[in-house]
Amino acid sequence: MIVIFSTRLIRLLVPWFHDITGLTLFPFIIIRKEIRGTAESAVTLNHEKIHIRQQAELLLVVFAVWYAASFIAGRLRGLSWHDAYRNIIFEREAFDRMYDLDYLRSRKIFSFLNYRTKAS
């Protein structure tokens, strides 16, 4: 895992997401430079580390296809962009556990499957 603090790189990779604070592309985690050293940075890094673990478990290609298909399915069901994103199984686990900085020490393999039920 390689952590890069670069707002410019995030804007280059995902210019349509204006408020994104972090991004994971195995083995890289990219976090906005301006939050470096803050509590928000620690939580964002933990969120992205959960995605690193998910991507490693599924081998990046399966993760990427599942992630994209879940987002598209949510949009086709009429969910807003934000709700479709937050309803992705991988995001549900990462958002639910990002404040638990010890989570990855005890996380079991494929724990994202515990988030299969639709978010309300």
C-alpha positions, 0 to 999 in steps of 0.5 A: 500500500502506497499513500499519496497526498495529492489534491491535484491527482484526485482532481485529475483522476475523478474530475466529476467528484468535487468533494471526494477526500480519498481514492483507492486504486490498489495498491495506491491510496490518494488523499487530498493534500489539505487534510494531511495530518488531521483527524479527517485524514486518519479516518479517510485513510482507514476508509481507504485501507478497508477498500485496499483489503476488499480489493485484495480479497477480490483481486482488483478486477472483480472488485472494480466490476462489482463496484461499477455494476452496483453503482449502475444498478442503483442509478437504474433503480432511481437512486440519486448519484449519492445514494447509489454510491453509498449503497454499494456494498463496499462503501457500506462497510467502509463508511460503517467502520471508518471511525474504528481505527482498529477495525482492520486488525480483527476484520474477517475475510470478505466482511463486506458480505455482512452488508448485503442487505439494502441500505435504508 
